[in-house]
Structure formats: structure tokens, C-alpha cells
Amino acid sequence: MTASDPAEILEGPADARWAITCEHASEALPPGWSWPDADQHLLGTHWAIDLGIADLTRSLAARLEAPAVLAQFSRLLIDPNRHLSAGTLFRRHCDGGEVELNQQLSFDERQRRIRTCYEPFHAAVDAMIGSHPTADVLSMHSFTPVYEGGEPRWMEVGVLYDHDEALALALAACLEATGLRVAINEPYTGKGGLMHSASTHALRHGRLAVELEVRQDLATDPSQHDRLVSAIGAALSDPTLPTGRASA
């Protein structure tokens, strides 16, 4: 993997139970882009990257012996977890101000980001799922403990779903059995295109899809890392979870 690669690809056995995606794993900008001075305050924040989720995803993939694809570009350059028509594909405002990187984007600049980052990432995800016929799709994300001055978020893990409610409910129960505090379709919903990546690829291949949101104070705490990997890994390994493999 080089600085110009749009995706980090982790291999897994052909009979893997899960194929993992991580759409907001990096705050990097590929060669040809650089952060404007006005956007420097966004680096190291949840606006540019899902804090802590890349390392957690790598460890979880190793525990589960699962393949994974992690995006290697910031969501502020282009968000691979949004449809190409979404208004937040190129986020123009966040943290109470403008994102200078995304002001007055020309058609050609939008297409350059789509060709360089978005399309190669999704091609890698599609290839991963296609080559693992028994795998359902797991998307890994993290969320801030408090969002824009709101109430502290009590849940440690959110289980998000769009179409596959039975899987989400079963996985939430397995996670709760490990002692984690769990919410379903919180702090965000998986509906309305908000888990676009996993849902789209799963439907294309006849698989099930679920997204996990891990609270960032836990995801970034080294003392919590093994606990999270163990608990989430155990839940995802439960043999009673629904699977889409029969239709794959």
C-alpha cells in the first residue's frame, strides 16, 4: 500500500463469515490534494476521520479471520459512505463553519475525486465481497461521545441497519450479552442512505449488511481495545446470527 492507494486491503479466507468495510478510516489526502490552512483545525477530529476505528477494524479482522477494505482518504475529500447524488458527498460546512477544501468545486474536480478515490474504493469492496461467497457485510464506524453540545451518548456501540432488521436485532442481543451498552439505529440510523456503502454492496451480492458504530472515547483508548475486540468478535462469531449465505 502506498500513499496514493485509495484503499487498504486485508486478505481473508474464502469461507470468511464477514467481509468488513471501513469507510472513514483515514484523514489523509492523496497526492494532488492538500489541506488548506483554514481547514487545519478539522484534522484529528471526527469531521475528518472516524477516530480509533481503523486500528479496531484491523484487530477485529485478524480475530475473525475476515477480509477488510479500509478507505485511505478523508471523508471530507469525498465520502464513500454516501450515494453520488447525496448532498454531503462533498461536505461544505461542518464544525460551525465552511470546509475550504470543498468550496466552489468544479464539475471536473468532483469527477477527479470520484475517479481517484470513490470508485476505486467501491471496486475494492465489490471485489472483496464477490470473492467471499459466504460473507455478509460489516461496516465499521465510530461516533463522538457528545455531538455539537448535545447530551452525552450513553451507548457504547450502535448497531445500524437498513434492510436487515433481524440480523441487527440478533447482533445487538449478542453484544449486550458481552456487557456492552448497545442501541439499535442509534446514534444514527442506517436508513435513508446513511449506510450506503455496506447496504449497496450487500444487496448487489445477495448478502446481509450491518454497521457498527463504536463510541470514540472507547475506540481511541488503548486500555479498551482488547475488551472491544473480544466482545465484538465474540458477538459476530455467534452461530445463531442470521446469514444471507443461502442466497449468495
SEZA-730173 format. One record per residue (C-alpha): residue number from 1; chain; x negated, z negated, y negated. Coordinates in Angstrom, 2 decimals, padded with zeros to 5 digits. Layout:
N
+-----+-------+---------+---------+---------+
|  nr | kette |       x |       z |       y |
+-----+-------+---------+---------+---------+
| NUM |     A |       X |       Z |       Y |
...
+-----+-------+---------+---------+---------+
This chain:
248
+-----+-------+---------+---------+---------+
|  nr | kette |       x |       z |       y |
+-----+-------+---------+---------+---------+
|   1 |     A |  000.00 |  000.00 |  000.00 |
|   2 |     A | -001.27 |  000.91 | -003.47 |
|   3 |     A | -000.10 |  000.10 | -006.99 |
|   4 |     A |  001.78 |  003.39 | -007.05 |
|   5 |     A |  003.74 |  002.82 | -003.85 |
|   6 |     A |  007.43 |  002.19 | -004.63 |
|   7 |     A |  007.90 |  000.09 | -001.51 |
|   8 |     A |  006.03 | -002.37 |  000.69 |
|   9 |     A |  006.93 | -001.63 |  004.29 |
|  10 |     A |  006.68 | -004.22 |  007.06 |
|  11 |     A |  006.96 | -002.94 |  010.60 |
|  12 |     A |  009.11 | -004.46 |  013.31 |
|  13 |     A |  010.02 | -003.73 |  016.94 |
|  14 |     A |  012.56 | -001.00 |  017.64 |
|  15 |     A |  015.06 | -003.51 |  019.04 |
|  16 |     A |  014.97 | -005.84 |  016.00 |
|  17 |     A |  018.21 | -007.73 |  015.26 |
|  18 |     A |  017.79 | -007.39 |  011.47 |
|  19 |     A |  016.43 | -004.81 |  009.05 |
|  20 |     A |  015.54 | -006.59 |  005.80 |
|  21 |     A |  015.59 | -005.24 |  002.25 |
|  22 |     A |  014.27 | -006.97 | -000.85 |
|  23 |     A |  015.26 | -005.03 | -003.95 |
|  24 |     A |  013.86 | -007.34 | -006.63 |
|  25 |     A |  010.56 | -008.36 | -005.03 |
|  26 |     A |  008.22 | -007.39 | -007.87 |
|  27 |     A |  007.88 | -007.33 | -011.64 |
|  28 |     A |  005.21 | -004.62 | -011.52 |
|  29 |     A |  005.39 | -001.35 | -013.39 |
|  30 |     A |  003.90 |  001.65 | -011.56 |
|  31 |     A |  001.15 |  003.77 | -013.15 |
|  32 |     A |  002.60 |  005.68 | -016.08 |
|  33 |     A |  004.55 |  002.72 | -017.46 |
|  34 |     A |  003.52 | -000.45 | -019.28 |
|  35 |     A |  005.35 | -003.43 | -020.71 |
|  36 |     A |  005.99 | -003.21 | -024.46 |
|  37 |     A |  004.83 | -006.20 | -026.48 |
|  38 |     A |  008.45 | -007.01 | -027.27 |
|  39 |     A |  009.20 | -007.46 | -023.55 |
|  40 |     A |  006.27 | -009.69 | -022.63 |
|  41 |     A |  008.47 | -012.79 | -022.73 |
|  42 |     A |  010.50 | -011.41 | -019.82 |
|  43 |     A |  007.57 | -011.41 | -017.42 |
|  44 |     A |  007.66 | -014.26 | -014.95 |
|  45 |     A |  011.39 | -014.72 | -015.47 |
|  46 |     A |  014.39 | -013.92 | -013.31 |
|  47 |     A |  015.17 | -010.97 | -015.55 |
|  48 |     A |  012.13 | -009.05 | -014.31 |
|  49 |     A |  011.92 | -010.30 | -010.71 |
|  50 |     A |  013.77 | -012.45 | -008.17 |
|  51 |     A |  011.36 | -015.37 | -008.29 |
|  52 |     A |  009.95 | -016.51 | -004.97 |
|  53 |     A |  011.86 | -014.05 | -002.83 |
|  54 |     A |  009.01 | -011.72 | -001.83 |
|  55 |     A |  006.98 | -014.40 | -000.04 |
|  56 |     A |  010.11 | -015.82 |  001.54 |
|  57 |     A |  011.10 | -012.37 |  002.79 |
|  58 |     A |  007.67 | -011.70 |  004.29 |
|  59 |     A |  007.68 | -015.04 |  006.11 |
|  60 |     A |  011.25 | -014.53 |  007.33 |
|  61 |     A |  010.42 | -011.03 |  008.58 |
|  62 |     A |  007.48 | -012.45 |  010.53 |
|  63 |     A |  009.60 | -015.23 |  012.05 |
|  64 |     A |  012.41 | -012.84 |  013.04 |
|  65 |     A |  010.05 | -010.03 |  014.08 |
|  66 |     A |  012.07 | -007.83 |  011.73 |
|  67 |     A |  011.13 | -004.74 |  009.74 |
|  68 |     A |  011.43 | -005.03 |  005.97 |
|  69 |     A |  011.21 | -002.91 |  002.84 |
|  70 |     A |  010.33 | -004.65 | -000.45 |
|  71 |     A |  010.58 | -002.86 | -003.79 |
|  72 |     A |  007.28 | -002.75 | -005.71 |
|  73 |     A |  008.70 | -002.14 | -009.18 |
|  74 |     A |  010.60 | -004.32 | -011.60 |
|  75 |     A |  014.36 | -004.26 | -011.69 |
|  76 |     A |  014.02 | -003.76 | -015.46 |
|  77 |     A |  012.42 | -000.35 | -014.92 |
|  78 |     A |  015.29 |  000.68 | -012.66 |
|  79 |     A |  017.49 | -001.49 | -010.46 |
|  80 |     A |  017.54 | -000.29 | -006.84 |
|  81 |     A |  020.48 | -002.59 | -006.12 |
|  82 |     A |  022.79 | -000.60 | -008.36 |
|  83 |     A |  024.53 |  002.75 | -007.96 |
|  84 |     A |  023.05 |  005.57 | -010.02 |
|  85 |     A |  026.15 |  005.51 | -012.21 |
|  86 |     A |  026.03 |  001.75 | -012.88 |
|  87 |     A |  025.73 |  000.59 | -016.46 |
|  88 |     A |  022.94 | -001.85 | -015.51 |
|  89 |     A |  020.80 |  000.68 | -013.63 |
|  90 |     A |  018.61 |  000.58 | -016.75 |
|  91 |     A |  019.33 | -002.79 | -018.33 |
|  92 |     A |  019.25 | -002.50 | -022.13 |
|  93 |     A |  019.93 | -006.15 | -023.02 |
|  94 |     A |  019.01 | -009.48 | -021.46 |
|  95 |     A |  017.94 | -012.98 | -022.46 |
|  96 |     A |  019.87 | -012.62 | -025.72 |
|  97 |     A |  018.02 | -009.52 | -026.91 |
|  98 |     A |  017.11 | -005.92 | -026.26 |
|  99 |     A |  014.89 | -004.70 | -023.43 |
| 100 |     A |  012.49 | -002.49 | -025.37 |
| 101 |     A |  011.45 | -000.69 | -022.18 |
| 102 |     A |  014.96 |  000.73 | -021.85 |
| 103 |     A |  015.94 |  001.65 | -025.39 |
| 104 |     A |  016.80 |  005.27 | -026.14 |
| 105 |     A |  015.96 |  006.60 | -022.70 |
| 106 |     A |  015.98 |  010.37 | -022.48 |
| 107 |     A |  017.51 |  012.23 | -019.56 |
| 108 |     A |  014.03 |  013.25 | -018.41 |
| 109 |     A |  012.80 |  009.63 | -018.47 |
| 110 |     A |  015.76 |  008.47 | -016.45 |
| 111 |     A |  015.13 |  011.17 | -013.89 |
| 112 |     A |  011.44 |  010.28 | -013.73 |
| 113 |     A |  012.27 |  006.69 | -012.82 |
| 114 |     A |  014.83 |  007.81 | -010.26 |
| 115 |     A |  012.38 |  010.24 | -008.61 |
| 116 |     A |  009.36 |  007.92 | -008.76 |
| 117 |     A |  010.92 |  004.58 | -007.78 |
| 118 |     A |  014.60 |  004.57 | -006.85 |
| 119 |     A |  014.77 |  007.50 | -004.45 |
| 120 |     A |  011.56 |  006.68 | -002.52 |
| 121 |     A |  012.64 |  003.06 | -002.10 |
| 122 |     A |  016.01 |  004.06 | -000.69 |
| 123 |     A |  014.43 |  006.71 |  001.51 |
| 124 |     A |  012.20 |  003.99 |  002.99 |
| 125 |     A |  015.21 |  001.73 |  003.61 |
| 126 |     A |  017.17 |  004.56 |  005.20 |
| 127 |     A |  014.24 |  005.42 |  007.48 |
| 128 |     A |  013.82 |  001.77 |  008.48 |
| 129 |     A |  017.46 |  001.36 |  009.46 |
| 130 |     A |  017.54 |  004.72 |  011.22 |
| 131 |     A |  014.58 |  003.79 |  013.39 |
| 132 |     A |  016.03 |  000.38 |  014.38 |
| 133 |     A |  019.35 |  001.18 |  016.08 |
| 134 |     A |  020.23 | -002.44 |  016.94 |
| 135 |     A |  019.59 | -003.85 |  013.46 |
| 136 |     A |  022.16 | -004.99 |  010.94 |
| 137 |     A |  021.10 | -005.12 |  007.30 |
| 138 |     A |  019.99 | -008.26 |  005.50 |
| 139 |     A |  019.25 | -008.13 |  001.77 |
| 140 |     A |  017.18 | -010.97 |  000.29 |
| 141 |     A |  017.52 | -012.18 | -003.32 |
| 142 |     A |  017.11 | -015.34 | -005.37 |
| 143 |     A |  019.12 | -016.86 | -008.22 |
| 144 |     A |  018.31 | -019.11 | -011.15 |
| 145 |     A |  019.45 | -022.76 | -010.86 |
| 146 |     A |  021.12 | -022.56 | -014.30 |
| 147 |     A |  022.27 | -019.31 | -015.85 |
| 148 |     A |  022.29 | -018.97 | -019.65 |
| 149 |     A |  023.11 | -022.61 | -020.34 |
| 150 |     A |  025.89 | -022.91 | -017.78 |
| 151 |     A |  026.47 | -025.63 | -015.23 |
| 152 |     A |  023.75 | -026.32 | -012.65 |
| 153 |     A |  024.41 | -024.38 | -009.48 |
| 154 |     A |  024.92 | -026.76 | -006.57 |
| 155 |     A |  024.49 | -024.27 | -003.74 |
| 156 |     A |  021.06 | -023.77 | -002.20 |
| 157 |     A |  021.94 | -020.47 | -000.56 |
| 158 |     A |  024.67 | -017.96 | -001.31 |
| 159 |     A |  025.99 | -015.64 |  001.41 |
| 160 |     A |  027.24 | -012.43 | -000.17 |
| 161 |     A |  029.33 | -009.74 |  001.48 |
| 162 |     A |  031.23 | -006.62 |  000.54 |
| 163 |     A |  032.93 | -005.26 |  003.67 |
| 164 |     A |  031.71 | -007.59 |  006.41 |
| 165 |     A |  033.51 | -010.89 |  005.82 |
| 166 |     A |  033.38 | -012.05 |  009.45 |
| 167 |     A |  029.58 | -011.84 |  009.51 |
| 168 |     A |  029.30 | -013.65 |  006.17 |
| 169 |     A |  031.57 | -016.50 |  007.27 |
| 170 |     A |  029.78 | -016.92 |  010.57 |
| 171 |     A |  026.35 | -016.86 |  008.94 |
| 172 |     A |  027.43 | -019.37 |  006.31 |
| 173 |     A |  028.55 | -021.75 |  009.06 |
| 174 |     A |  025.22 | -021.35 |  010.86 |
| 175 |     A |  023.31 | -022.03 |  007.63 |
| 176 |     A |  025.39 | -025.12 |  006.90 |
| 177 |     A |  024.61 | -026.40 |  010.39 |
| 178 |     A |  020.92 | -026.45 |  009.42 |
| 179 |     A |  021.68 | -028.78 |  006.49 |
| 180 |     A |  021.61 | -026.20 |  003.70 |
| 181 |     A |  024.28 | -026.27 |  001.00 |
| 182 |     A |  025.97 | -022.89 |  001.20 |
| 183 |     A |  028.54 | -020.91 | -000.80 |
| 184 |     A |  030.19 | -017.59 |  000.02 |
| 185 |     A |  030.09 | -014.79 | -002.56 |
| 186 |     A |  028.51 | -017.26 | -004.98 |
| 187 |     A |  026.83 | -017.50 | -007.42 |
| 188 |     A |  027.53 | -013.75 | -007.42 |
| 189 |     A |  029.95 | -011.64 | -005.44 |
| 190 |     A |  028.81 | -008.93 | -003.07 |
| 191 |     A |  031.78 | -006.80 | -004.05 |
| 192 |     A |  032.12 | -004.21 | -006.81 |
| 193 |     A |  028.76 | -002.57 | -006.12 |
| 194 |     A |  026.71 | -005.75 | -006.67 |
| 195 |     A |  025.07 | -005.48 | -003.25 |
| 196 |     A |  024.91 | -001.71 | -003.47 |
| 197 |     A |  021.69 | -001.23 | -001.53 |
| 198 |     A |  022.44 | -003.09 |  001.69 |
| 199 |     A |  026.10 | -002.13 |  001.77 |
| 200 |     A |  025.49 |  001.58 |  001.21 |
| 201 |     A |  022.79 |  001.91 |  003.86 |
| 202 |     A |  024.70 | -000.20 |  006.38 |
| 203 |     A |  027.85 |  001.89 |  006.02 |
| 204 |     A |  025.85 |  005.10 |  006.37 |
| 205 |     A |  024.43 |  003.95 |  009.69 |
| 206 |     A |  027.48 |  002.13 |  011.04 |
| 207 |     A |  025.92 | -001.32 |  010.71 |
| 208 |     A |  026.97 | -004.62 |  009.15 |
| 209 |     A |  025.45 | -005.92 |  005.91 |
| 210 |     A |  025.00 | -009.32 |  004.33 |
| 211 |     A |  022.99 | -010.55 |  001.36 |
| 212 |     A |  021.36 | -013.96 |  000.98 |
| 213 |     A |  020.73 | -015.50 | -002.44 |
| 214 |     A |  018.26 | -018.41 | -002.41 |
| 215 |     A |  018.07 | -020.75 | -005.39 |
| 216 |     A |  014.85 | -020.12 | -007.25 |
| 217 |     A |  013.68 | -023.70 | -007.65 |
| 218 |     A |  013.59 | -023.85 | -003.84 |
| 219 |     A |  012.29 | -020.32 | -003.28 |
| 220 |     A |  009.29 | -020.96 | -005.55 |
| 221 |     A |  008.49 | -024.46 | -004.23 |
| 222 |     A |  005.70 | -024.35 | -001.61 |
| 223 |     A |  006.96 | -027.62 | -000.14 |
| 224 |     A |  010.33 | -025.99 |  000.60 |
| 225 |     A |  009.00 | -022.74 |  002.04 |
| 226 |     A |  008.75 | -023.70 |  005.71 |
| 227 |     A |  012.09 | -025.51 |  005.57 |
| 228 |     A |  013.84 | -022.44 |  004.21 |
| 229 |     A |  012.21 | -020.02 |  006.63 |
| 230 |     A |  013.02 | -022.29 |  009.56 |
| 231 |     A |  016.64 | -022.88 |  008.55 |
| 232 |     A |  017.44 | -019.31 |  007.55 |
| 233 |     A |  015.58 | -017.92 |  010.54 |
| 234 |     A |  017.49 | -020.17 |  012.93 |
| 235 |     A |  020.83 | -019.17 |  011.41 |
| 236 |     A |  020.04 | -015.46 |  011.57 |
| 237 |     A |  018.98 | -015.83 |  015.22 |
| 238 |     A |  022.28 | -017.35 |  016.32 |
| 239 |     A |  023.59 | -015.17 |  019.19 |
| 240 |     A |  027.22 | -015.69 |  018.19 |
| 241 |     A |  026.89 | -013.82 |  014.90 |
| 242 |     A |  028.95 | -010.60 |  014.77 |
| 243 |     A |  026.94 | -007.41 |  015.08 |
| 244 |     A |  027.50 | -003.77 |  014.28 |
| 245 |     A |  025.17 | -002.55 |  017.01 |
| 246 |     A |  028.02 | -001.26 |  019.17 |
| 247 |     A |  028.82 |  001.36 |  016.54 |
| 248 |     A |  025.20 |  002.20 |  015.72 |
+-----+-------+---------+---------+---------+
